[in-house]
């Protein structure tokens, strides 16, 4: 059973306000501070932490994660007792398993540690790419192991308050980036960063490629025990600073989860090669996204919507044809008006000098005449009156 502590909302609200203050200070200090987008990161964290205070949402997350792995032998999620669960209380099924951090107990149960580690990687990538819904708080305290079949151990996950998700565009760019990393195609990695907008459009791809290579090349051909994702992330952030790459808030939870996977892998099976384990999964996912199976899935998904729109198609066709007809009529009218205007202009060309002279005469009369002395006409006034009459004749009366 999980219960929300009384008045905890006020404490969290004060903490978040302090985080916002610090984030604005960092953002206003320098260009590097703005590039890290601290305010957006805090906003994303606020959304996540406030969700943790609503146990009804956590129960919903738990139910969805459970359905995603209903027929899987990789992960078990305890049942939620909905009749006893509310916003501030959640009651779940009692589980029996060994904490994943208890290596001695796992070894005593003769658990295949290599298989356990590989299954952990498979669960992570399945959640991210197949389900678009992943457990983002995978520290050892939230993970247990069912050792009833030690050769194929099964994970048990609890505490689904913090969950992450990626949209289709982010998943596609992430998968293509990871595959390019695995293939050491740093040119493609650089191009994908520019294409996705993670770095400015004017970034020199060749220079960015070289910088990425210097950070990532040392990772390969090494077991997990010799690779630190933390050091890799630091190196990538240093590279990003040179090329003005902004932090992507939607990937912060994913990066956090990757760090948890690193720590878990080190504990379970230090010789695990994460790249070799993940690469076949990503290649399979990419082929499914671009193959005929994906097309058929999209057709099945959209079929109900298309079926609902079928009765409207005749009306839509009639409306479109009517609009095209009206548009053609308007275009014909506009063409005729332009032709008429052109004819009028051609006729008026021979009178243009007279009209210009008339305009000049009127302007001269206006400048010469003194409005205050009209009652005492002088020679200049009579001359200006004459200019006015001549101009009026040339401009209006002259055919």
N, C-alpha and C positions, 0 to 999 in steps of 0.2 A: 504494500500500500504506500502511496506517495501523497503527502499533504503539503500545501503551501503555508509557509510560516506567516502568522498574522503581521500586518503592517510592513511587510517586506517591500511593497510597491514604493513607499516613500523613500526608503533607503536607496533603492535602485534608481529612482528618479533623480535623486541628488547626485549619485555617481555618474549618471549619464550626462547631466548638466555640466559636471566638471570635465568629462571627456570632450564634450562639444567645445568648451572654452579652450582646452588645450589644442584641439584639432584646428580651430580657427587661428590660434597663435602660430601653429606650425605652417598652416597654409599661407599666412601673410608674411612669413619670415623670408621666404626665398622662392625662386622658381622650382627648386627641387622639392620644397614643401608642397607646392601646388600640384606638382606632378604625382606625388604620392596620394593625392586626393583623400586626405585624412577625414574631412567632413563626411564624404560619402561612405567611407569605411565605418565611421561611428554610426551613421544613419542605418547602415546595414546591420551593425551589431545591435543597435537599439531595437530594431524590428525583431531580431532573433531572440534577444534576452526577454523582451516583453511576451513573446510567444511561450517562453518557458514558464511564465506565471499563469498561463491558461492551460490547465491540465486537460481540459476538453480537447484542445488542439493537439496536445501530446498524445492523447488517446486516439484521435483520428489519424495522426502520423503512424502510430503503432499498428493500427488496423490496416493502413495502406501498405506498410512495409511487410506485414504478415501476408497479405494477399499476393504481393509480388513474389514471395518465396513459398507459396503454399505447396507446390509440388516439387520443391527443390530439396536435395539432400545436403546443401551447403550451409544453410542458415535456418535457425528456428527462432520465431518471435513469439513470446508468451501471449496468451489470450487476454483480452480486456473484458472485465465484467462490467458491462455497460450500465446495468441497473444500479450499480453502486458507485458509479463514477460521475463526477460533476466538475465544475470549473476549478475548484480548489481541492478536490480529492480524486484520486485515481486508484482503482483496485484491479490487480492483475493476477494471473495464474502464478502459482509458486513453481519455481524451476529447480532442477537439480543438475549441477554441473561443476566443473573445476574452473576457477578463475584463470584466465589465459596467462596471467603473469606468474602463476604458480608452476614454474618449470619442473620443480622436483616432483610434484604430484602428477604432472602430465607424463614425465618419464617413468614414474612408478606404474602408471596405467598402460605403459608400452604404446603410447601414442606415436604415430608416424609424424614426426615433427616437420619433415620436408613437405609431406602432403598437407599438413595443417597450414604451413606458411603459404604454400601455393594456393590453397583454397581461400585464404584471406585475401590474396591479391585478386583472385577471380571474383570474389564477392564484391570487392570495391569497384572493379571495372564494370561488372554487371549492373550494379546500382547506378553508376554514373551514366553509362552509355545505353544500356538496354531499357532501364526504368526511368531515367532522368529524375531520380529521387534517391538521395544517398544519405546514410547516417553520417552526420558531420561531427559527431562527438565520440569517436571510436578509441577512446583511451582504455587502458586495460581494466579499469573499474567497471566498464559497461559491457564487457565481453566475457562470456563463459564458454566452456567446451563440453559438449556431450561426448563422453568417451565410451558409450555403449558399443561402438564399433571403432576400436582404436586404429585400425588400418585406414578407415575413412572417417576421421573425426568430423563432427558437425559443430558449427558455431551457434551460440545463443546470444542474441543481442537484446539489451534493455535500454531504457532511457532514450526515447526518441523525441526529445524536446527540440533538439537542434538538428534540423534536416536541411539539406541543400538540394538545389536543382539547377539545371542548365537548359537554356533554350536550344533549339535545333542548330542555330547558327554557331553558338559557342561550342556545342558538342562537336560539330563538324570541324571547326577550326582547331579545336583541341586535339581531336583524334588525328587529323592530318599533321599537326605539329609533332605529336608524339611519334607517329610513324616515321616522319622525316628525321626526327632525332635518332630513332633506332637504326635508320638506314644511313645516318651521318650525312644527310643531304642538307647541309646548313644553308645552302642557297635557297632551297624551298622554304626552310624555316623563316629566313629573313623576308622572303616575298609574302608568306602567309601573314606575318606580323603587319606588314604594310597594307596588305589587302583587307585585313580585318579592322584596320584603324587603330590597332594597339600602339603603333608608332606613327608619327606624322607622315603624310603622303610623300613629302619631298626627301625622305630619308635615303641616303645613298646605300643601295642594297648590298653592293660589294663590300663596303666597309662594315656594315652590320653583320654580314655573313662571316667575315673574318673575326669579328669580336665574339660572336656566338661560338665559333669553332674553338677559340682559345679557352673558353669556359667549359665546354661540354666534351671535347675530345678526350680529356683525361679520365672521364667516367667509364668508358667502355673497356670490355675485356677484364673486368674486375668483379669479384663477388660482392654481395651487398655489404659485407662487413668492412670493405674498403671504400665504400661510397657513402658520403654524407649528403643527403638532400638539403640539409641546412646550409652547408658550404656552397652547394650548387645554386641555391636560391640567392645567397648573398652575392655570388659572382654574377648571376643574371641581373640582380638589382643594380650592381655597379655598372654593368654593361648598359642597362636601360637608362641610367642617368646620362650617359654620353649621348644617347639618341633620343632623349625626351620621351621615353615610353612611360605612359601613365599606368598607375596601378588599376587593375580591373576589379572593382568591388565584388562582382559576381563570382570571381575566382578565389576570393580570400578563403572562404570555407573549404574549397577544394584543396588549396595549398595546405591549410591546417590539417585536413584529413590525410593528405599525403605524408606529412610529417609524422602523424600518428602511425601510419602504415610502416614508415621507416623504423620507428622505435619497436613496433610489434614484431617486424621481421627480424630485427637484430636479436630480439629475445628468443624467438622460436627456432630460427634456423639461420645462423649468421652467414652461411655460404649460399643462401638463396640468391639467384640472379634475377632480379626483378624485371629486367628488360626482356630476358628470354621467356619469362613467364607471361608477361603482358603482351608482347608483340603478336603472337598468334591470335589472341582474343581481338585485338584492335584490327588486324587484317580481316578477320572474319566479319567484324561489325561493319567495316568500310565496304566490303563486297556486298553485304546485305543491303546497305543503304543505297547502293548504285545499281543493283541487279534487278532482274524481273520480279523477284519476290517482293521487293520494296514497292514496285509499281503496282502490283496486284493488291498489296495491303492498302495503298493509298486509294485505289479504286473502290475497295470494299468500304473504306472509311468514309469516302465522299458519296457513295451510292445513295444512302438515305436522303441526303440533301439534294442530290440531283433528281431523285424520284419526286421529291416534294415540289421541285421547280418545273417539272415537265408540263403540268397543266397550264402554266403561265407562258410557255414558249410561244404559242400562236399570238397572244396579245403583245408579247415583247417584239416579235417579228413585225406585226402590223404597226406598232408604235415606231419602230426603227425606220420602216419604209416611209411612214408618213412624215417623220422628221427629215428624212433625206429629200422627199418631194418638196416640202416647204423650204428647205435650205436651197434647193435648186431654183425655186421661184425667186427667193430673195437675191440670189446671185445674179439671175437674169435682170431683175429690176435695178440692181446696183450697176450692172454693165451698161444698161440703157441710159441711166442717169449720167454715167461717166462720158458716154458717147455724146449725149446732148450738151453737156458742159464743154466738151472739147469743141463742138461746133460753134457754140456761143463765143468761145475764146477766139476761134479762128475768125469769126465775123468781126469781133471787136478790135482786132489787131490794127486795122487801118485807122481807127479813131483814137488809138492809144495816145499819140502825140498831142492831140487836141485836149484829151482829158487830163494828161499830165500838165499841160499849160494852164488849164483851168484850175487845177489844184494849186499850182504855184501862184496864180493870180489871187486866189482867195487868201492864201497864206500871207502874201505881201500886203493885201488890204488890211488884214487883221493886225499885222505888225505896225503899219503906218498910222492907223487910225487911233486917236486918243479918245477913249469913251467919254471922258469928262468934258470935252469941248465940242460935242456934237451940236450943241445949240449955237455955237459961234463957229460956223464952218469956215475954214481957211483953204488956201490953194491945195495944200497937202491932203486935206480931208476930201476935197472934191476929186483929187487924183485917186485916192484910195477907194472912193465910192465907185469910180469908173472901173478900176481894177476888179472890184467885187462883182459888178454887173457882167463884165467880160468873162470872168471866171465862171460865174453861174451859168452863163449861156453856153460856154464850151463844155462844161461838165455835165449839164442836165439836158439842155435843149438841143444841143448839136446832135443830129442823128449819126 
